[in-house]
Amino acid sequence: MLDLVDQVGDANAIKRGVVHTAQRKVMNDIWKGTHTANGKFGPVVLSEKAKQLRAALIQKGFKPRLMFHGTETQLAPLILDNGFRMAAIGFHGNGIYVASHESHAMCYGNALIAVEAFWKDPKDKYLKHVPSDNEMNDVSKIMDPLLAFPKSIRHITGADMADSTCI
């Protein structure tokens, strides 16, 4: 896994985040078997390979930052089993879009994924802040799917939305 960590942020980062590439198959292999501990929602149990990748990132000096990703409930199992994909239609290009506040991330679906986003200096190479039209201005994009680790998934309720910052 240390060799794979040395590739983080390289020219293949986007290919790791899109379907039907050899690089994506590596991602699928790493995440296969990742699941929630309690059915659809709850804490995430990483596959053995994902645990090894996480440990290798820490060993190489990467630091985790807790962020949040909103998605649809039916997509959450795909994210767990295959790793995050890169959003090609994001306002600021390819990346895995996350917010630093739950109340903002929940605007993008009915499932909220707490994500460990790993980074090190230069931070923008790995976790890049992007401007948003939200007063919180808390949007970032993870620049390589090897750096995004789901921690938990929860269903977003109507009561949650009452406290959200959706505009």
C-alpha positions as CSV (number, residue, x, y, z in Angstrom):
1,M,0.0,0.0,0.0
2,L,2.9,2.4,0.5
3,D,3.6,2.3,-3.2
4,L,0.0,3.2,-3.9
5,V,0.2,6.1,-1.4
6,D,3.2,7.4,-3.4
7,Q,0.9,7.8,-6.4
8,V,-1.7,9.9,-4.5
9,G,-2.3,13.2,-6.4
10,D,-0.5,12.0,-9.6
11,A,-1.8,12.2,-13.2
12,N,-4.0,9.1,-12.6
13,A,-6.0,10.6,-9.8
14,I,-8.9,11.4,-12.1
15,K,-8.8,8.0,-13.7
16,R,-9.1,6.4,-10.2
17,G,-12.3,8.4,-9.8
18,V,-14.1,7.5,-13.1
19,V,-15.6,4.2,-14.1
20,H,-14.2,1.8,-16.8
21,T,-10.5,2.5,-16.2
22,A,-7.7,0.2,-15.0
23,Q,-7.1,2.7,-12.2
24,R,-10.7,2.5,-11.1
25,K,-10.4,-1.3,-10.8
26,V,-7.7,-0.8,-8.2
27,M,-10.1,1.3,-6.2
28,N,-12.9,-1.3,-6.5
29,D,-10.5,-3.9,-5.2
30,I,-9.5,-1.8,-2.2
31,W,-13.0,-1.0,-1.1
32,K,-14.7,-4.3,-1.8
33,G,-16.3,-5.5,1.4
34,T,-16.6,-2.1,3.1
35,H,-20.0,-1.9,4.7
36,T,-22.0,-0.3,7.5
37,A,-22.1,-2.1,10.8
38,N,-25.9,-1.9,11.2
39,G,-27.5,-2.3,7.8
40,K,-28.0,0.8,5.6
41,F,-26.9,3.4,8.2
42,G,-24.4,3.7,11.0
43,P,-20.7,3.4,11.4
44,V,-18.7,2.2,8.4
45,V,-16.5,-0.9,8.7
46,L,-13.6,-0.6,6.2
47,S,-12.4,-3.6,4.2
48,E,-8.9,-4.9,5.2
49,K,-7.3,-3.3,2.1
50,A,-9.0,0.1,2.9
51,K,-7.6,-0.2,6.5
52,Q,-4.2,-0.9,5.1
53,L,-4.4,2.1,2.8
54,R,-5.5,4.4,5.6
55,A,-2.6,3.2,7.8
56,A,-0.2,3.8,4.9
57,L,-1.5,7.3,4.4
58,I,-0.9,8.1,8.1
59,Q,2.6,6.5,7.9
60,K,3.4,8.8,4.9
61,G,2.4,11.9,6.9
62,F,-1.1,12.5,5.7
63,K,-3.6,13.9,8.2
64,P,-7.3,13.3,8.3
65,R,-9.9,16.0,8.4
66,L,-13.6,15.2,9.0
67,M,-15.8,16.4,6.2
68,F,-19.3,15.6,5.0
69,H,-20.7,14.4,1.7
70,G,-24.4,14.4,0.8
71,T,-25.7,11.8,-1.6
72,E,-28.8,9.7,-2.3
73,T,-29.4,6.7,-0.1
74,Q,-29.3,4.2,-3.0
75,L,-25.8,5.4,-3.9
76,A,-24.3,4.9,-0.4
77,P,-23.7,1.2,-0.8
78,L,-22.0,1.7,-4.1
79,I,-19.7,4.3,-2.5
80,L,-18.8,1.9,0.3
81,D,-18.2,-1.1,-2.0
82,N,-16.2,0.8,-4.7
83,G,-14.9,4.0,-3.1
84,F,-15.9,7.5,-4.0
85,R,-16.1,8.6,-7.7
86,M,-15.1,11.9,-9.0
87,A,-17.8,14.4,-9.8
88,A,-17.3,15.4,-13.4
89,I,-20.1,17.9,-13.3
90,G,-19.0,19.9,-10.3
91,F,-18.8,23.7,-10.6
92,H,-15.1,23.6,-10.1
93,G,-14.1,20.5,-12.1
94,N,-13.3,16.9,-11.1
95,G,-13.2,16.1,-7.5
96,I,-15.2,14.6,-4.6
97,Y,-17.1,17.5,-3.2
98,V,-17.4,17.8,0.6
99,A,-18.4,20.4,3.1
100,S,-17.0,21.1,6.5
101,H,-20.5,21.4,8.0
102,E,-23.2,18.7,8.1
103,S,-25.9,21.2,7.6
104,H,-24.5,22.2,4.2
105,A,-23.7,18.7,2.9
106,M,-27.2,17.5,3.7
107,C,-28.5,19.8,1.0
108,Y,-27.3,17.3,-1.7
109,G,-29.3,14.1,-0.9
110,N,-31.1,12.1,1.7
111,A,-28.0,10.4,3.1
112,L,-25.1,12.1,4.8
113,I,-21.7,10.5,4.8
114,A,-19.1,11.6,7.3
115,V,-15.8,11.4,5.4
116,E,-12.2,11.4,6.6
117,A,-10.4,13.5,3.9
118,F,-6.6,12.9,4.1
119,W,-4.2,15.8,3.2
120,K,-0.7,17.1,3.7
121,D,1.1,20.1,2.4
122,P,0.7,21.4,-0.2
123,K,-2.9,21.1,0.9
124,D,-4.5,22.3,-2.4
125,K,-2.9,19.3,-4.1
126,Y,-5.0,16.9,-2.0
127,L,-7.9,18.8,-0.4
128,K,-8.7,22.1,-2.2
129,H,-11.1,24.7,-0.9
130,V,-13.4,26.0,-3.6
131,P,-15.6,29.1,-3.5
132,S,-19.3,28.5,-3.1
133,D,-22.4,30.7,-3.2
134,N,-23.3,29.5,0.3
135,E,-22.7,31.9,3.2
136,M,-20.7,29.2,5.0
137,N,-18.1,29.0,2.1
138,D,-17.1,25.6,3.4
139,V,-16.9,23.5,0.2
140,S,-13.7,21.6,-0.6
141,K,-13.0,18.9,-3.1
142,I,-10.9,15.9,-2.5
143,M,-8.5,15.6,-5.4
144,D,-7.9,11.8,-5.4
145,P,-10.4,9.1,-4.4
146,L,-7.5,7.3,-2.5
147,L,-7.9,10.1,0.1
148,A,-11.6,9.7,0.9
149,F,-12.7,7.3,3.7
150,P,-16.3,7.0,4.7
151,K,-16.7,7.0,8.5
152,S,-20.5,6.7,8.9
153,I,-23.7,7.1,7.0
154,R,-27.0,8.5,8.3
155,H,-30.4,9.1,6.8
156,I,-31.4,12.8,6.6
157,T,-34.8,13.5,8.0
158,G,-37.2,16.4,7.7
159,A,-36.1,17.6,11.1
160,D,-32.5,17.6,9.9
161,M,-33.5,19.7,6.9
162,A,-35.1,22.3,9.2
163,D,-31.7,22.9,10.6
164,S,-29.9,22.8,7.3
165,T,-28.3,25.8,5.5
166,C,-29.8,24.9,2.1
167,I,-30.6,27.9,0.0
